[in-house]
């Protein structure tokens, strides 16, 4: 798989996801929301690496494994408005998908939870 991926088309999306995630962490800093905080931290912890990652595998892994795992886990958390929070992420996930679409065959050839 391509290890010379130009991350500039995806960088803005990752930055926006990181910014939204940090805002979510700040708003959810209440003891009763600690389960959600763990999920959000797990979602965000690799995002800084992806901003400049030149490995297409990493970007495919985020979109096809990490993102769906986050969606699955966050769906059952007691946060105020999951649908609103996810709607704020969605345009940035869509931008990542669009930037990765030219590489869909390579990404989808790997054994991941979802396809691009």
N, C-alpha and C positions, 0 to 999 in steps of 0.2 A: 504494500500500500504506500501511497505517496508520502514521503517524509519531507518534501519540500513545499508543503502547503503554505500559501500566503495567508496569514491570519488577519490581515487588515479588513477583509469584508465581514468578519465575525466579531472583531474586537469591540465595536460600539455596542452590539447586542449583549456581549458578556459584561461590559461595563455597566450597562443599564440594569441587567439582572443583579449584579453585585450591589449596585446602589439601592435598588428596590428591596433586596434581601436585608441589607443593613438597616433600612428604614423599618422593615417588618420586625427585625430583632429589637430595635429601640422601642417600638410601640408595644411589643409583647413582653416587656421586661417585668412580668408579674409572676409570683410563685406558682399560681395555678396554670400558667401557660408554659411551664418548663418542658413538658413533652413536645410541644410545638417548637420551642427554641432548639431542642436537640435536632429535630427534623430539619429546620431551616439552616442551622449551622452545618449539618451534614451535606445539605444541598449546595451550600456556598463555598465550602472549603477548597475546592479545586478550581473555582472560577478564575482567580487571579492568574493561575498557570495557563489557562486556556486563552487568555487575552493575547498572549504572544506565542502560543504553541504552534510550531510548524509541522506537527504530526497530525495528519488527517485522522489517524486512529483515535487520538484523544478527543477530537471534536465529534467524531461519530459516537464514541463511547458516551460522552456527555449527553448528546441528543437522544440516542437510542437506549441507553441504560440508566444513567443518573437522573435525567429529567422524568422518565416514566416512573421510576422508583419513588422519586419525590412526590409526584402526583398521587400515587397510590397511598403513600404514608400520610400525606397532609389531608387527604379527603376525610379521614376519621379523627381529626384533631379538633379540640374544642376552641377554635379561634373564632373571633367575632363574625367574620364574613369571608369564608373560604372562596366563594365564587368571585367576589370583588377582588380579593388579593390575586387570584389566578388570572383574572382578566387583565390585571396590570402587567403580569409577566408575558401574557400571550403574544402581544405584538413583537416582543424581542425574541421569543421562541420562533415565531413565524419568520423573522428576519434571519435567524440562524439556519432554519430549514431552507430558506431561499438561497442563502449563500452556499450551503452544502449540497444543494440539489444537483449541480453539475457532477458531483462525485458520488451520486446515489448508488450506482452499480458497485463501486468499490466498498462503500460503507455497508450496503445491504448484503454483500457477500460474506460478511462476518456473522458469527453466531451470537447475535444480541437479542435482547428481549423484544424490541420493536424494530421496525424498518423505517427508513427515512421517507 
